[in-house]
Amino acid sequence: MKRHVIVWLAILLMTLYAAAEASSTAVTLTSLKLRKEPSASAKVLDTYKKGTEVTVLGIDGEWVKVQVGKRTGYMMAEYLDIPDDLELPDPKEIALSAPGRTDFEPAPGESLCDTAYLLDEGQEPIVTNSSYQSGNVFIDITSAREYNTDVYVADIRVRSLDSFRRGLANKWRNGTAKITKIAEQHGAILAMTSDSAENLDAGWVIMNGETMRRTRNRKRDLCVLYTNGEMAVIPADELVHEEIAALAEAGEIWQTFLFGPSLLDKDGHAIPDIQSSIGIQNPRSVIGYYEPGHYCFVQVDGRKTASQMEPGKKNKGMTLTELSQFMESLGCKAAYNLDGGQSSVMFFNGKIHSTPQNGSRRLGDVVMIAEPNQ
């Protein structure tokens, strides 16, 4: 009797093991190349004969990320026998383990920010030359002279992410305009230069929850604003394309930004010496993050424009290292450099608030704060 039980258990374990294997492996249908990237022109790592079992790590369109022995790469999906019961990571589980994202999830209708900063529902907004307060949005802009340049810090609190938006000049990758026109078109209270992602050939672009482009960019840090209000910067060498794809598919990402680089380390501290081809003194535009619902837009003037704060002096701009130190001084947990130079400009309450070089250039899109449903 005991022997029969042992045999039965052994058969059961073998069946379960086989099922587990079937749900995570695929088999090559022909001799197939393993490539370094999901592209027919990517480097070939090895070639495997028909019938080779591979472990499936993820699926991205017509390409499958696989592991064969110690090698990891990509194979074309049409040449793989992929089981119907293939088990891939749950997008929600990936979302909760994504860099800078926790299991925080505001209750339906709950305000992201402390409502003490907001007016009661139905009250008319209170607006000054440097502040805005309503039942949905709080903005307070302070200005100071730092590193021999004028700096504007817009402290921002929003009830919901519907107020933290991107605004296009026209359609994605189709047209530019001055920031005043874009802001007016989208009902922006506050607007600033964005990342100019339309001028880059590759990289993830998600605007207001809509994926505009979903390609890799291994050279640029990616700033991600999750739908729960948390924001994080993922270093270029740590970004996992399949994770971002799963997050996007699950509707867990509200915005991405693609200019960079990151200005703070993972603990919110300044980076001692940022090495970059754009590291010299320049006008700057930055997004800073404190906690869900609490952010800042930082605008740095430069390129020898006249100071608004100290007449007779010029704005030198900041190096990326100086900017990193400044963002740490604000107490941000994360900070990300956006497009700068002549593109760098801040708009508030119907007019330009900073001193951009030559009045700023035309932009493809802006990052902005607006009342919901604008």
Summary of the structure (lengths in Angstrom):
residues: 374
radius of gyration: 24.8
end to end distance: 74.5
largest distance: 98.9
contacts: 1224
relative contact order: 0.15
helix: 20%
strand: 36%
